[in-house]
Amino acid sequence: MKYSFFIVICVLLAFSFSCEEEPMRINQSEFIELDSIVSVMESDLAPLEDEIATLASYTESLFDHKAELAEKANKDLYKVSKDGVIFREMPQEGESSVFVSTTTPNRDGVYHQVYYTEALDSAFSKIQSVSPFVSQVYLNTRLQMCRIYPALDVLNVFDSDLDLTSFNFYYMADEVRNPEKKSRWVEDIYVDPAGRGWILSLIHPIYHNEELEGVIGLDITVNDIINRFLSYKDRKFLLIDGSGNIVAGTSAAIEVLNLPPLKNHTYVQTINADNFRKEDYNLFKSKSKEVRKMVAKFLLEKDNNYIMNDNYSSKQYQVLCRQMNLLNWYVLEIKD
């Protein structure tokens, strides 16, 4: 009798454990949508590395022919504002804007730089024509010059004493952080000084005579990432970086995780420092223990499937995860 009772208990326990494990079983076909998103994102972003490498090589060649290129520039187009900013007056279609901060360490030298980099206009416009996903192309230099395309109202967008080298889209390309001197994705999205909201940048250093002269950059807005890759009204997608910060997401996914509405960050006024995602959008710092456990499973344990219990609604969700190869980002899908 005791033996029979022991068998019954064992069967019940085995059944209980099998029921708990059942939700974790997953068919790989469940990942088809996620794999498709990752594939499309990387197929769109990867070619930009070749584009920026070609653009950087061309830019470096301008530094080898400064004098002759400066002679060809239309010097009458460049003016000085009442605050002392050197700028390009009324850029035409296909022309870039120019901004030189009042903090430039070499005013005579930067005038010369403004002139010989005018040859970048055609290269900048070509990049945007072949890569419409790129919202902005620019060159920032150690002399505090910014040549940026498409043109914008630099006098109202940038502070006159802006330090261009203090931004991550400049210093992440320097000798210390990028000793290979190659293209690099700025994975920590930031608020654009030009007021276009949250930005993902691909940057490439520009060297001349072994000295870092400047940084070329290609920008992609987070809004474009959402519209291009995550625009599924009936699906819950989330894009996070390797630190657990939310890069982008559908409103339905944000709501499930009980996070504040993820609004595009734009500035009416100008800014003069890096601005990153607030801690409210880091899943490791979520008020929900379940969310913290989930992100740890994905980022630390490299798992790709998690059953999440929502204590607020008593609902249960299945969360799938795929890591990108090009960037240290993860695409998550939340399923009811």
C-alpha positions in Angstrom: 0.0 0.0 0.0 2.8 2.4 0.9 4.5 1.4 -2.3 1.4 2.2 -4.4 1.1 5.6 -2.6 4.7 6.4 -3.4 4.1 5.6 -7.1 1.0 7.9 -7.2 3.0 10.8 -5.6 5.8 10.4 -8.1 3.4 10.4 -11.1 1.7 13.5 -9.8 5.0 15.3 -9.3 6.2 14.3 -12.7 2.9 15.5 -14.2 3.2 18.8 -12.3 6.8 19.5 -13.5 5.9 18.6 -17.1 3.0 21.1 -16.9 5.3 23.8 -15.7 7.9 23.1 -18.4 5.4 22.9 -21.2 5.1 26.7 -21.8 8.9 26.9 -22.3 8.8 24.5 -25.2 9.0 26.5 -28.4 8.9 25.7 -32.1 11.7 27.6 -34.0 9.0 28.7 -36.5 7.9 31.1 -33.7 11.1 33.1 -34.5 10.4 33.6 -38.2 9.1 37.1 -37.7 12.0 38.1 -35.4 14.6 36.6 -37.7 13.0 38.5 -40.6 13.2 41.8 -38.8 16.9 41.2 -37.8 17.7 40.2 -41.4 16.1 43.2 -42.9 17.7 45.6 -40.4 21.2 44.3 -41.0 20.8 44.1 -44.8 19.8 47.8 -44.7 22.5 49.0 -42.2 25.5 46.9 -43.2 26.1 48.5 -46.6 26.4 51.9 -44.8 29.8 50.7 -43.4 31.1 50.6 -47.0 29.5 53.9 -47.8 31.1 55.7 -44.9 34.5 54.1 -45.5 34.4 55.4 -49.1 33.3 58.8 -47.9 36.0 58.9 -45.2 38.7 58.1 -47.8 37.5 60.8 -50.1 37.4 63.3 -47.2 40.9 62.5 -46.2 42.0 63.2 -49.8 40.7 66.7 -49.4 43.2 67.4 -46.7 46.0 66.4 -49.2 44.8 69.1 -51.6 43.8 71.9 -49.4 45.2 74.8 -51.3 43.9 74.0 -54.7 40.4 73.1 -53.4 40.2 76.3 -51.3 40.8 78.4 -54.4 37.7 76.9 -56.0 35.4 77.7 -53.1 32.8 80.5 -53.3 34.1 82.5 -50.4 31.3 85.1 -50.6 28.8 82.5 -49.4 30.3 82.5 -45.9 29.4 85.1 -43.3 29.9 85.9 -39.6 26.9 86.2 -37.3 26.5 88.8 -34.6 27.7 86.2 -32.1 30.8 85.5 -34.1 29.7 82.2 -35.7 31.0 81.5 -39.2 28.1 80.1 -41.3 27.0 79.6 -44.9 24.4 82.0 -46.0 21.2 80.5 -47.6 22.4 77.1 -48.8 20.8 76.1 -52.1 19.5 72.6 -53.0 22.3 70.1 -52.9 24.5 72.3 -50.7 25.4 71.7 -47.0 25.1 74.1 -44.1 28.3 75.2 -42.3 28.7 76.1 -38.7 31.9 77.2 -37.0 31.7 77.5 -33.2 33.1 80.6 -31.5 35.3 78.1 -29.6 37.4 77.3 -32.6 41.1 77.3 -31.6 42.3 78.5 -35.0 40.0 81.0 -36.7 42.2 81.6 -39.7 42.8 77.9 -40.2 39.1 77.1 -39.9 38.3 79.6 -42.7 40.6 77.7 -44.9 39.0 74.4 -43.8 35.5 75.7 -44.6 36.7 76.5 -48.2 38.4 73.2 -49.0 35.7 71.0 -47.6 33.1 72.6 -49.8 33.9 69.7 -52.2 32.0 67.5 -49.8 28.6 68.8 -50.9 28.3 66.6 -53.9 29.5 63.5 -51.9 27.0 64.2 -49.1 24.0 64.6 -51.4 25.0 61.4 -53.3 25.0 59.4 -50.0 21.5 60.5 -49.2 20.2 59.8 -52.7 21.5 56.2 -52.7 20.7 55.6 -49.0 17.4 57.3 -48.2 17.5 55.6 -44.8 20.2 58.1 -43.8 18.6 61.3 -42.5 21.8 63.4 -42.2 25.5 63.4 -43.3 28.1 65.6 -41.6 31.8 66.3 -40.9 32.8 67.6 -37.5 36.4 68.7 -37.1 38.8 69.5 -34.3 38.7 73.1 -35.4 35.0 73.2 -34.4 33.6 73.2 -37.9 30.5 71.3 -38.8 29.5 70.8 -42.4 26.1 69.1 -42.5 23.6 67.9 -45.1 20.7 68.4 -45.7 21.0 72.1 -44.8 19.5 73.5 -41.7 19.2 76.8 -39.8 22.4 76.4 -37.9 22.2 79.8 -36.1 18.9 78.8 -34.5 19.8 75.1 -33.9 23.3 75.3 -32.5 24.6 77.3 -29.5 27.3 79.7 -30.7 29.9 78.3 -28.3 29.0 74.6 -28.9 31.9 72.2 -28.4 31.4 69.6 -31.2 34.2 67.4 -29.9 32.3 66.8 -26.6 29.6 64.7 -28.2 29.7 60.9 -28.4 29.4 61.1 -32.2 32.9 62.7 -32.1 34.9 61.3 -29.2 33.8 57.7 -29.9 36.0 57.8 -33.0 39.1 59.1 -31.3 42.4 57.2 -30.9 41.6 55.9 -27.5 38.1 54.5 -28.2 38.7 53.6 -31.8 42.4 52.6 -32.2 41.6 50.6 -35.4 40.6 53.9 -37.0 37.6 52.3 -38.7 33.9 52.9 -38.9 32.0 52.5 -35.6 28.3 52.4 -34.7 27.4 54.7 -31.8 25.0 52.2 -30.2 24.1 54.4 -27.3 21.4 56.5 -29.0 21.4 60.2 -28.2 19.4 63.3 -28.6 20.3 65.1 -31.8 21.6 68.6 -31.4 19.8 69.5 -34.6 16.4 68.6 -33.0 15.5 65.4 -34.9 15.0 63.4 -31.7 16.8 60.2 -30.8 19.6 59.2 -33.2 21.7 56.2 -34.1 25.0 57.2 -35.7 27.6 55.5 -37.8 30.9 57.4 -37.6 34.4 57.2 -39.1 37.5 59.1 -38.1 39.4 61.4 -40.5 43.2 61.4 -40.2 45.8 63.6 -41.8 49.5 63.2 -41.1 48.6 60.7 -38.3 46.4 63.3 -36.5 42.7 63.1 -36.0 41.3 66.0 -38.0 37.6 65.2 -37.7 34.8 62.7 -37.8 32.4 61.8 -40.6 28.9 60.7 -39.5 25.8 59.2 -41.0 22.6 59.6 -38.9 19.5 57.4 -38.7 16.5 58.6 -36.6 14.8 56.2 -34.1 11.5 57.2 -35.6 12.7 55.9 -39.0 13.8 52.6 -37.3 10.3 52.2 -35.8 8.5 53.1 -39.1 10.8 50.9 -41.2 11.2 47.8 -39.1 8.6 47.8 -36.2 5.5 49.2 -37.8 3.2 46.3 -37.0 0.0 47.7 -35.4 -1.1 44.4 -34.0 2.3 43.2 -32.8 4.4 43.9 -29.7 8.0 44.5 -30.7 10.8 46.0 -28.6 14.4 46.9 -29.6 16.9 47.1 -26.7 20.7 47.6 -26.5 23.2 45.5 -24.6 22.7 47.4 -21.4 19.0 46.9 -21.3 18.0 50.3 -22.5 15.0 50.5 -24.8 16.0 51.8 -28.3 12.6 51.7 -29.9 9.3 49.8 -29.5 5.7 49.6 -30.4 3.3 51.3 -28.0 1.6 47.9 -27.2 5.0 46.4 -26.1 5.7 49.5 -23.9 2.3 49.2 -22.3 2.7 45.5 -21.4 6.0 46.3 -19.6 4.3 49.1 -17.6 6.8 51.7 -18.8 6.1 55.4 -19.4 5.0 56.2 -23.0 8.1 56.2 -25.2 7.9 59.6 -26.9 10.3 60.9 -29.5 12.6 63.4 -27.8 12.9 66.7 -29.6 14.2 70.0 -28.4 12.7 73.4 -29.1 15.7 75.0 -27.7 19.3 74.1 -28.5 21.4 71.8 -26.4 25.1 71.6 -25.6 25.7 68.1 -24.1 25.0 64.4 -24.6 21.5 63.4 -23.7 20.8 59.6 -23.4 17.8 57.6 -22.6 16.5 58.1 -19.1 16.7 55.3 -16.5 13.0 54.9 -16.8 13.7 53.0 -20.0 16.3 50.6 -18.7 14.7 47.2 -18.2 17.2 46.2 -15.5 15.8 49.1 -13.4 12.2 48.2 -14.0 9.8 48.2 -11.0 8.7 44.8 -12.1 10.8 41.8 -10.8 9.5 39.8 -13.8 10.8 42.3 -16.3 14.2 42.4 -14.6 14.4 38.7 -14.6 13.4 38.5 -18.2 16.1 40.9 -19.4 18.7 39.1 -17.3 17.8 35.9 -19.0 18.2 37.4 -22.5 21.3 39.6 -22.0 23.2 37.8 -19.3 22.2 34.1 -19.8 21.8 34.5 -23.6 18.4 32.7 -23.5 15.9 33.5 -26.2 12.5 32.5 -24.7 10.8 33.7 -21.5 7.4 33.2 -19.9 6.5 36.5 -18.1 3.7 36.8 -15.6 2.1 40.2 -15.4 1.2 40.8 -11.8 -0.9 43.8 -12.7 -3.2 42.1 -15.1 -2.7 38.5 -14.1 -1.9 37.7 -17.7 0.9 35.6 -19.0 3.1 36.5 -21.9 5.7 34.7 -24.0 8.7 36.9 -24.9 11.0 35.9 -27.7 14.4 37.4 -28.3 17.0 37.5 -31.1 20.4 39.2 -30.9 21.7 41.2 -33.9 25.1 40.6 -35.3 25.9 44.1 -36.6 25.0 45.9 -33.4 24.9 44.7 -29.8 21.1 45.1 -29.9 18.3 42.7 -29.3 14.8 42.4 -30.9 12.1 41.2 -28.6 8.5 40.1 -29.4 5.9 39.9 -26.7 3.1 37.4 -27.4 -0.2 37.0 -25.4 
